Each structure stands twice: as C-alpha cells, then as structure tokens.
Amino acid sequence: MKDKVTLGEEVARLIEKKGWKMSQLADKSKVNYNKLRAIITRKQASTDYETVIKLAEAFGSDGDSLYEITGYAKPYKKPKEEMTPFEMIREGLRRLEEERAEKLSE
C-alpha cells in the first residue's frame, strides 16, 4: 500500500499534467521559485495557507487536491448573485489576467 501523497508530490504531478515547467507555475501562482522548489523536493514538508491557495488557484479545478493533502479548507467564494458590482468587476479582471497569462505561456 502506498503512503499518503505529499504536497510536493502532488504539485509535481500537477505540473507534469499541465505540461508546465516549475518556473511557469512560479509565475502563474506568484509563489517564489525557490520556495516552490523546496516544496517539490521535500526540503519544505509543509507550507502556509496563502501559498496553498496561490498554487491551487494556478492549477484551477485540478488544484483542489492540494487542500485535501494539506488539510486546509478551500476558501469560500461568493456566488455571483451575492457579489457587489465592484467584486464582479474585480473577479472578471482576475479571470482575464489568468487567461492572458495562460495564452502567453503557450
């Protein structure tokens, strides 16, 4: 029976699944490259909640597994019908920026 998957193993698996390089994930997630490398090479066994959120959001829906592995709760996001106009604009701009960054990395 295989041991529990570590955060580093899961991040490495998701990088490979997306066909990215570690530097691309660092850019997309805004996580320091050296910190990311430490997580993947298991020199850093755990990490803070903010880093997990950044990594999970960079991976999109595939990143949900990072919350399970670390035991952190997935952050609550308001449904669109509960958002203020300002929050809707901010969310739309965030999505556009993600799409632009993804197109640039291809």
C-alpha positions in Angstrom: 0.0 0.0 0.0 1.4 3.4 -1.0 1.9 6.1 1.6 0.0 9.3 1.7 0.9 11.6 -1.2 2.9 14.7 -0.1 2.2 18.2 -1.1 5.4 18.2 -3.1 4.5 15.0 -5.0 1.0 16.4 -5.8 2.4 19.7 -7.0 5.0 17.9 -9.2 2.2 15.6 -10.6 0.0 18.6 -11.5 2.9 20.4 -13.1 3.5 17.4 -15.3 -0.2 17.0 -16.0 -0.4 20.6 -17.2 2.9 20.3 -19.2 4.4 23.2 -17.3 7.8 23.9 -16.0 8.4 24.8 -12.4 9.2 28.4 -13.4 5.8 28.6 -15.2 4.0 27.6 -12.1 6.0 30.1 -10.0 5.0 32.9 -12.5 1.3 31.8 -12.6 0.9 31.4 -8.8 3.2 34.3 -7.8 5.0 31.8 -5.4 8.7 32.3 -5.1 10.6 29.8 -7.3 13.0 28.7 -4.5 10.0 28.2 -2.1 8.3 26.1 -4.8 11.4 24.1 -5.4 11.7 23.4 -1.7 8.1 22.2 -1.6 8.6 19.8 -4.5 12.0 18.5 -3.4 10.5 17.9 0.1 13.0 20.2 1.8 9.9 22.1 3.0 7.4 19.5 4.2 4.5 21.9 4.7 3.7 25.4 3.8 1.4 28.3 4.7 -2.3 28.6 3.7 -1.7 31.5 1.4 0.9 29.6 -0.6 -1.5 26.6 -0.9 -4.3 29.0 -2.2 -2.0 30.5 -4.8 -0.8 27.1 -6.0 -4.4 25.7 -6.1 -5.7 28.7 -8.0 -2.9 28.5 -10.5 -3.9 24.9 -11.2 -7.6 25.7 -11.4 -10.0 22.9 -10.6 -7.1 20.4 -10.5 -5.7 22.3 -7.6 -8.5 21.2 -5.2 -6.4 18.2 -4.3 -3.9 20.5 -2.6 -6.4 21.4 0.0 -7.1 17.8 0.8 -3.4 16.9 1.2 -2.6 19.8 3.4 -5.8 19.7 5.4 -6.5 23.4 4.7 -10.1 24.4 3.9 -10.8 25.6 0.4 -11.6 29.4 0.6 -15.2 30.4 0.2 -16.0 32.3 -2.9 -19.2 34.2 -3.1 -21.7 33.1 -5.8 -22.1 35.8 -8.5 -25.6 36.7 -7.3 -24.1 37.7 -3.9 -21.3 39.8 -5.3 -21.3 43.6 -5.3 -20.7 45.3 -8.7 -17.1 46.1 -7.6 -16.4 42.4 -6.7 -17.8 41.3 -10.0 -15.5 43.6 -11.9 -12.5 42.5 -9.8 -13.3 38.9 -10.4 -13.7 39.5 -14.2 -10.4 41.3 -14.3 -8.7 38.5 -12.4 -10.0 35.9 -14.9 -8.9 38.0 -17.8 -5.4 38.2 -16.3 -5.3 34.4 -15.8 -6.4 33.8 -19.4 -3.8 36.3 -20.8 -1.1 34.7 -18.7 -2.0 31.3 -19.9 -2.0 32.4 -23.6 1.4 34.0 -23.1 2.8 30.8 -21.7 1.6 28.6 -24.6 
